[in-house]
C-alpha cells in the first residue's frame, strides 16, 4: 500500500478566479478616482459657469421683461401735474384721471428704478426695501420719467429715510403696509390707502396711473437672484398683462422690469402673513 500524497492548500492566497476579480475592481476604482478629478476640474471652470446659468435661468412665472413685451403694453400717463413753465426735461406734465377708468387689457407706468443698495452696499441697506419703494414712488409722483434713479441721488435719499425712522420711531424695522403708508405720509406728506389685493384692484389702480406696493417673502417670488435666506420684502408693481405683473423689484440688482405671474405674486403675499400678520393687501399713494 503506497503512501498518500500530501497536498498543501494555501488559504491565504486568492481563490481561483479572484485575481481577475481584484484586477477588475482596481480598474473600476481607478476610473472612479479619475471621474472625481475630472468633475472637480470641470466644476472649477466651465461647470461653475454652467451651474450659474442653470441657477439663474428664467421661468414662465418669474423672469425679466424684454423690451418688445414692454413696448406692447399700453402706457398710462403719470398723475403728476406740473405747470409747463416748470418743465425741466425730466418731468412729464400730465393730469391725474378724474374718474376710475375700466381696467385696460394691459398697462405699464414709467416708474424710475433704483435697487435698494444703490452702490452695492447691502450691509447699509439690507433692510431698506420699504425706503426704496417709497423713493421710486416719490420720484414717479414728482413727475420723474427717467428709467433709473442715479446712485448718487438714491443713496443719500435712502439714508435720509432710514435716519428719519431712527430719529422718530427708534429704529429701522420691517414695516407693514400700513406703517409704510404712515412713513410716506410723515416724510413726504402723501396720502395713502391700504386695500384688499385682488387682480381687479391691482389692475384698477395701475389703470389710474397709481403704482401698487405689495408685501412678500422673497423666496416665494421664485426670483433666482435672491440669496439663500427668505426675508420680508416690499415690491412696487408698475404694470400688468394677462398672466401677471411687471415690477420694479429693488431687492435685487436685476429687479427692473421683472415679471411675476399672478399665482407667484399672490403666493409670495400669502407667505408673509405668518411673519407680518397682514393678509392680501396693497398700498397706493397720492399727493
C-alpha positions in Angstrom: 0.0 0.0 0.0 1.6 3.3 -1.2 1.7 6.4 0.9 -0.9 9.1 0.4 0.4 12.2 -1.3 0.4 15.3 1.0 -1.5 18.2 -0.5 -0.8 21.7 1.0 -3.5 24.2 0.5 -2.7 27.9 0.9 -5.8 29.5 2.3 -4.1 32.9 2.5 -4.0 33.4 -1.3 -6.7 34.2 -3.8 -9.2 31.5 -4.7 -9.3 30.6 -8.4 -10.6 33.5 -10.5 -10.2 36.0 -7.7 -7.1 37.6 -9.3 -9.2 38.7 -12.3 -11.9 40.0 -9.9 -9.4 42.0 -8.0 -7.9 43.4 -11.2 -11.4 44.5 -12.3 -12.1 46.2 -9.0 -8.8 48.1 -9.3 -9.7 49.3 -12.7 -13.2 50.4 -11.5 -11.6 52.2 -8.6 -9.1 54.0 -10.8 -11.9 55.1 -13.2 -13.9 56.4 -10.2 -10.9 58.5 -9.0 -10.3 59.9 -12.5 -14.0 60.8 -12.7 -13.9 62.6 -9.4 -10.9 64.5 -10.5 -12.5 65.4 -13.8 -15.6 66.7 -12.1 -13.5 68.8 -9.7 -11.6 70.4 -12.5 -14.8 70.9 -14.6 -16.6 72.3 -11.6 -13.9 74.9 -11.0 -14.2 76.2 -14.6 -16.9 75.5 -17.1 -19.1 73.6 -14.6 -19.4 76.5 -12.3 -20.5 78.8 -15.1 -23.0 76.2 -16.4 -24.4 75.9 -12.9 -24.7 79.6 -12.6 -26.6 79.8 -15.9 -28.9 76.9 -14.7 -29.5 78.6 -11.4 -30.3 82.0 -12.9 -32.5 80.6 -15.7 -35.8 82.5 -16.2 -39.1 80.7 -15.8 -42.5 81.4 -17.1 -43.6 82.6 -13.7 -40.6 84.8 -12.8 -38.4 86.5 -15.4 -37.2 89.8 -16.7 -39.5 91.5 -19.2 -37.9 92.1 -22.6 -38.2 95.4 -24.4 -40.6 94.1 -27.1 -43.0 93.0 -24.4 -42.8 96.3 -22.7 -43.4 98.1 -25.9 -46.6 96.1 -26.4 -48.1 97.2 -23.0 -50.4 100.2 -23.0 -48.6 103.2 -21.4 -50.6 105.1 -18.7 -49.9 108.7 -18.0 -48.1 109.9 -14.9 -50.5 111.5 -12.5 -48.1 114.3 -11.6 -49.4 117.8 -12.6 -46.6 120.3 -13.3 -47.0 123.6 -15.0 -45.4 123.8 -18.4 -43.1 126.7 -17.3 -41.6 124.3 -14.6 -40.9 121.5 -17.0 -37.2 120.8 -16.9 -36.9 117.8 -19.3 -37.0 115.2 -16.5 -40.6 115.7 -15.6 -43.7 114.9 -17.7 -46.6 117.3 -17.0 -49.8 115.2 -17.0 -53.1 115.2 -15.1 -54.4 112.6 -12.6 -57.5 110.9 -14.1 -60.7 112.4 -12.7 -62.6 109.1 -12.7 -61.6 105.5 -12.5 -61.5 104.0 -16.0 -62.3 100.4 -16.8 -59.1 98.4 -16.4 -57.2 98.2 -19.6 -56.2 94.8 -21.1 -52.6 95.7 -20.4 -50.9 98.7 -18.7 -47.5 100.0 -17.7 -46.3 103.1 -15.8 -43.0 104.8 -16.3 -41.6 104.5 -12.8 -37.8 105.1 -12.4 -35.9 102.2 -10.9 -33.4 102.0 -8.0 -32.0 98.9 -6.4 -32.2 99.3 -2.6 -28.4 99.1 -2.3 -27.5 101.8 -5.0 -23.8 101.3 -4.7 -23.9 97.6 -3.8 -23.6 98.5 -0.1 -26.0 95.8 1.1 -24.8 95.9 4.7 -26.1 99.5 4.9 -29.3 98.9 3.0 -30.2 95.3 3.8 -33.5 96.4 5.4 -34.2 99.3 3.0 -36.8 97.8 0.8 -39.6 100.0 2.2 -37.5 103.1 1.8 -36.7 102.0 -1.8 -40.3 101.5 -2.9 -41.2 104.9 -1.4 -38.3 106.6 -3.2 -39.3 105.2 -6.6 -42.9 106.1 -5.9 -42.0 109.6 -4.8 -39.9 110.3 -7.9 -42.8 109.0 -10.0 -45.3 111.2 -8.3 -42.9 114.1 -8.7 -43.2 113.6 -12.4 -39.8 111.9 -13.0 -39.9 109.8 -16.2 -36.3 108.6 -16.2 -35.6 104.9 -16.5 -33.3 104.9 -13.4 -32.5 106.9 -10.3 -28.8 107.5 -10.3 -26.9 106.0 -7.3 -25.6 109.5 -6.3 -29.3 110.5 -5.8 -30.7 107.3 -4.4 -28.0 106.6 -1.8 -28.4 109.9 0.2 -32.2 109.8 -0.2 -32.4 106.3 1.2 -30.1 107.2 4.1 -32.3 110.2 4.9 -35.4 107.9 5.1 -33.5 105.5 7.3 -32.4 108.2 9.6 -35.9 109.7 9.9 -37.1 106.3 11.2 -34.3 106.0 13.7 -34.9 109.5 15.0 -38.7 109.4 15.1 -39.5 105.7 15.5 -36.4 104.5 17.4 -35.0 102.3 14.6 -35.4 100.8 11.1 -37.6 97.8 11.2 -39.7 95.7 8.8 -42.8 97.7 8.1 -46.3 96.6 7.4 -48.1 98.3 4.5 -50.0 100.4 7.0 -46.7 101.5 8.6 -45.1 102.1 5.2 -48.1 104.4 4.3 -47.6 106.3 7.6 -43.9 106.8 6.7 -44.9 108.2 3.3 -47.4 110.5 5.0 -45.0 111.7 7.6 -41.9 112.1 5.4 -43.3 113.1 2.0 -46.7 114.4 3.0 -48.6 111.9 0.8 -52.0 110.4 1.3 -52.1 106.6 1.4 -54.7 103.8 1.2 -54.3 100.2 2.1 -56.8 97.9 0.3 -57.5 94.3 -0.5 -55.2 92.8 -3.1 -57.0 91.2 -6.0 -56.3 91.0 -9.7 -59.1 93.5 -10.3 -57.9 96.0 -7.6 -54.3 95.9 -8.9 -55.4 96.5 -12.5 -57.8 99.3 -11.4 -55.1 101.2 -9.5 -52.4 100.8 -12.3 -55.0 101.9 -14.9 -55.5 105.1 -12.8 -51.7 105.7 -13.0 -51.0 104.6 -9.5 -48.2 102.1 -8.8 -49.0 99.4 -6.3 -46.9 98.3 -3.4 -47.2 94.7 -2.2 -45.7 92.8 0.8 -44.0 89.4 0.1 -41.4 86.9 1.3 -38.5 86.9 -1.2 -38.1 83.1 -1.9 -41.8 82.8 -2.8 -41.2 85.1 -5.7 -39.1 82.4 -7.3 -36.5 85.0 -8.4 -33.2 83.2 -8.8 -31.2 86.3 -7.9 -32.3 86.3 -4.2 -29.9 84.9 -1.6 -30.2 81.8 0.5 -32.4 83.3 3.2 -36.1 84.2 2.6 -36.9 87.6 4.1 -39.8 90.0 4.3 -39.8 92.5 1.4 -41.9 95.1 -0.4 -42.2 95.3 -4.2 -43.6 98.0 -6.5 -46.0 96.9 -9.2 -45.9 99.3 -12.2 -47.7 97.3 -14.9 -49.6 94.1 -15.8 -50.6 91.8 -18.6 -52.9 88.8 -18.8 -50.7 86.4 -16.9 -49.1 88.6 -14.2 -47.5 91.9 -13.2 -44.4 93.9 -14.2 -42.5 95.2 -11.2 -39.6 97.3 -10.0 -38.2 94.9 -7.5 -35.4 96.8 -5.7 -34.4 93.7 -3.7 -32.0 92.5 -6.5 -29.8 94.3 -8.9 -31.7 92.7 -11.8 -35.1 93.7 -10.5 -36.0 96.4 -13.0 -39.0 95.3 -15.2 -39.2 91.9 -13.5 -42.3 89.8 -14.2 -44.2 87.7 -11.6 -47.2 85.6 -12.6 -50.4 86.2 -10.6 -50.0 82.9 -8.9 -46.4 83.6 -7.8 -47.3 87.1 -6.7 -50.2 86.0 -4.5 -48.3 83.1 -3.2 -45.5 85.5 -2.1 -48.0 87.8 -0.4 -49.6 84.8 1.4 -46.1 83.7 2.6 -45.5 86.9 4.5 -48.8 86.7 6.5 -47.4 84.5 9.3 -44.5 86.9 9.9 -46.2 90.2 9.5 -49.8 89.4 10.4 -51.2 91.1 7.3 -53.1 89.3 4.6 -53.6 90.0 0.9 -53.2 93.8 0.9 -51.9 96.5 -1.4 -50.7 100.1 -0.7 -51.2 103.1 -3.0 -50.1 106.7 -2.5 -51.2 110.1 -3.8 -50.3 113.7 -3.4 
